[in-house]
């Protein structure tokens, strides 16, 4: 039975998976894109509704591949300039004081900010799993990566028990109302906060059940120092938290090499990867690791080393963007993230940056065949940016340099924002 047919007309459409189209129309049947082309060719296409997006550039909904929405309420409460370990102490202390209502409020406020800046799919690191329900309430797609730590091996069985209790007894891909999609994933926090056995067992569990897996890797010098030599501020933090293991064997390697040695890198999404060697890059490529770059978070922390973005791209590694949390970023705005990348890497072309914020992000969170592009067969996740100039010749450049908020957003064929 044929569903509702909607035609959306705009000045420009940036499909991402193909070149920009001027004076374009998109045909959506229920929640799926069925046609994309110039308005003149689709002018007589039969439809139930026409949505006029004149004066707008349409593009796929942006994909925030790494967020911590439960920490949205921390905005402005942690001063900048702290060492990473001091920052972590503040986050843990504040997180432990939050009740469920405050967590829910944080998540909803974070999602409202993301929607206003064009995000329709998210990879969220969550300690509670509450985000899954709120994703569906808001009409968004996303992977809720259930995050956990446990450096002391005595914690392994308890952590796995809690993890399995949080995972619904249902297939990994949960279809919600109106064609919205929410997926659960597994997120062992990092190589410095999770024991060898817990890393391996959680990875095995994820692979056996078909859940995507993501992990913070090589984010900071303290992490690299700890994995290479077992010393430094990170060891002190683990001791202070009461989880140090006297029998832990120092890997004497980079975090990437350590995780490969454990056999848990294949198909993983690596968050940050700020500090890598040539050997690390080879390993990441061989293991088909998606990398999530968090430019705003790096700027917030004042990290002044050069991110290895060119090296990742030159080796055909899938790179996406994430905002991280408001405990370590000014905002949850993907346009802001794209502009930081353009400032840091002016030689990287705009189309590549836009792909990182859309189709590459879809792959990083496990939705590469569902969203991230305006193309036949993909879900109708579409956003609109107002054009403030009477005529533009490069709509991609305009989006990268000028866009801040969206005036139109559709997720799975349903309008979730319309100014």
KAZI-V915401 format. One record per pair of residues at least 12 apart in sequence whose ideal C-beta (glycine too) atoms are under 7 Angstrom apart, sorted by the first residue. I is the first residue (numbers start at 1). GAP is how many residues later the second one is. Records with the same first field share a line. If there is no record, write none. Layout:
I = GAP / GAP
//
This chain:
3 = 26 / 27
4 = 26 / 44
5 = 22 / 24 / 41 / 42 / 43
6 = 22 / 41 / 42 / 43 / 45
7 = 18 / 20 / 35 / 38 / 40 / 43
8 = 17 / 18 / 20 / 43 / 45 / 50 / 374
9 = 16 / 30 / 41 / 43 / 44
10 = 14 / 43 / 44 / 46 / 47 / 48 / 374
11 = 12 / 43 / 44 / 45 / 46 / 376
12 = 12 / 45 / 46 / 383
13 = 13 / 23 / 45 / 361
14 = 43 / 45 / 381 / 382 / 385
15 = 21 / 358 / 359 / 360
16 = 43 / 44 / 338 / 339 / 342 / 343 / 356 / 357 / 358
17 = 342 / 356 / 358
18 = 357
20 = 375 / 376
21 = 17
23 = 15 / 16
24 = 12 / 13 / 14 / 15
25 = 12 / 14 / 17
26 = 32 / 348 / 356
27 = 15 / 18 / 20
28 = 352 / 385
30 = 149 / 383
31 = 147 / 148 / 348 / 349 / 381 / 382
32 = 345 / 347 / 348
33 = 341 / 342 / 343 / 344 / 345 / 347
34 = 342
35 = 341
36 = 338 / 339 / 340
53 = 331 / 355
55 = 331 / 332
56 = 328 / 329 / 330 / 331 / 351 / 352
57 = 327 / 328 / 330 / 338 / 341 / 342
58 = 324 / 326
59 = 324 / 340
60 = 298 / 311 / 312 / 313 / 314 / 321 / 322
61 = 57 / 58 / 59 / 60 / 310 / 320 / 321 / 322 / 348 / 350
62 = 56 / 57 / 58 / 272 / 295 / 296 / 321
63 = 56 / 58 / 257 / 294 / 295 / 298 / 299 / 302 / 309
64 = 50 / 55 / 58 / 59 / 258 / 259 / 270
65 = 58 / 227 / 255 / 256 / 257 / 296 / 299 / 300
66 = 57 / 205 / 226 / 228 / 256 / 258
67 = 43 / 55 / 56 / 57 / 255 / 256 / 257 / 258 / 265
68 = 57 / 256 / 257
69 = 37 / 38 / 41 / 42 / 55 / 62
70 = 33 / 36 / 37 / 56 / 57 / 58
71 = 35 / 254 / 255 / 256
72 = 34 / 35 / 37 / 38 / 254
73 = 29 / 32 / 33
74 = 20 / 251 / 252 / 253
75 = 251
77 = 17
78 = 12 / 249
80 = 220
83 = 150
84 = 136 / 138
85 = 137 / 148 / 149 / 152
88 = 149
91 = 236
103 = 25 / 27
104 = 26
107 = 23 / 24 / 27
108 = 26
110 = 222
111 = 23 / 27 / 29
113 = 219
114 = 218
115 = 23 / 294 / 301 / 302
116 = 289 / 290 / 301
117 = 216 / 217 / 218 / 288 / 289
118 = 216 / 265 / 288 / 291
119 = 215
120 = 20 / 21 / 251 / 261 / 263 / 289 / 291
121 = 19 / 20 / 21 / 241 / 244 / 246 / 250 / 260
122 = 18 / 20
123 = 19 / 20 / 22 / 91 / 199 / 241 / 242
124 = 18 / 20 / 21
125 = 20 / 22 / 62
126 = 18 / 19 / 20 / 21
127 = 20
129 = 15 / 17 / 37
131 = 13
132 = 12 / 50 / 52
135 = 47
136 = 40 / 41 / 44 / 46
138 = 278
139 = 39 / 41 / 272 / 273 / 275 / 277
140 = 40 / 271
141 = 39 / 40 / 41 / 226 / 230 / 270
142 = 40
143 = 40 / 42 / 69 / 222 / 223
144 = 38 / 40 / 41
145 = 40 / 41 / 42 / 69
146 = 17 / 20 / 21 / 38 / 40 / 41
147 = 40 / 42
148 = 15 / 40 / 41
149 = 40 / 44 / 45
150 = 44 / 45 / 48
151 = 42 / 43 / 44 / 87 / 92 / 94
152 = 43 / 91 / 93
153 = 42 / 44 / 92
156 = 39 / 41 / 42 / 45
159 = 39
160 = 41 / 42
163 = 39
167 = 17
168 = 16
172 = 12 / 37 / 38 / 39
178 = 234 / 236
179 = 200 / 233 / 234
180 = 231 / 232
181 = 189
183 = 29 / 183
184 = 27
185 = 26 / 27 / 28 / 29
186 = 16 / 19 / 20 / 25 / 27
187 = 27 / 28
188 = 14 / 27
189 = 27
190 = 25 / 26 / 27 / 33
191 = 26 / 36 / 64 / 67 / 68
192 = 31 / 34 / 35 / 42
195 = 50
196 = 66
199 = 63 / 65
200 = 62 / 64
203 = 61
212 = 57 / 153 / 154
213 = 55
214 = 54 / 55 / 57
215 = 53 / 55 / 56
216 = 55 / 56
217 = 38 / 39 / 42 / 53 / 54 / 55 / 56
218 = 36 / 37 / 38 / 54 / 55 / 56 / 57 / 58
219 = 53 / 55
221 = 54
222 = 12
223 = 32
224 = 30 / 31 / 51
227 = 24 / 26 / 27 / 28 / 31
228 = 24 / 25 / 26
229 = 21
230 = 20
254 = 23 / 26
256 = 20 / 24 / 27 / 28
257 = 22 / 23 / 26
260 = 23 / 27
265 = 18 / 22 / 24
266 = 21 / 22
267 = 21
268 = 21
269 = 21 / 23 / 95
270 = 14 / 19 / 21
271 = 21 / 51
272 = 22
273 = 18
274 = 24 / 29 / 33
276 = 32
281 = 30 / 31 / 34
284 = 33
285 = 30 / 31 / 32
290 = 28 / 30 / 73 / 74
291 = 21 / 26 / 27 / 28
292 = 28 / 29 / 30 / 72
293 = 14 / 16 / 26 / 28
294 = 28 / 29 / 30
295 = 26 / 42 / 45 / 46 / 49
296 = 27 / 33 / 34 / 40 / 41 / 44
297 = 27 / 31 / 32
299 = 41
300 = 28 / 29 / 30
301 = 27
307 = 37
309 = 36
310 = 35
313 = 39
318 = 42 / 45 / 46
319 = 37 / 41
320 = 36 / 40 / 41 / 44
321 = 13 / 16 / 35 / 36 / 40
323 = 14
334 = 23
335 = 68 / 69
338 = 15 / 19 / 62
339 = 61
341 = 12
342 = 58
350 = 46 / 47 / 50
351 = 45
353 = 47
354 = 42 / 45 / 46
358 = 14 / 15
359 = 13 / 14
379 = 33
380 = 30 / 32 / 33
381 = 29 / 30 / 31
382 = 28
383 = 23 / 25 / 26
384 = 22 / 23 / 24
385 = 14 / 18 / 21
386 = 21
407 = 12
//
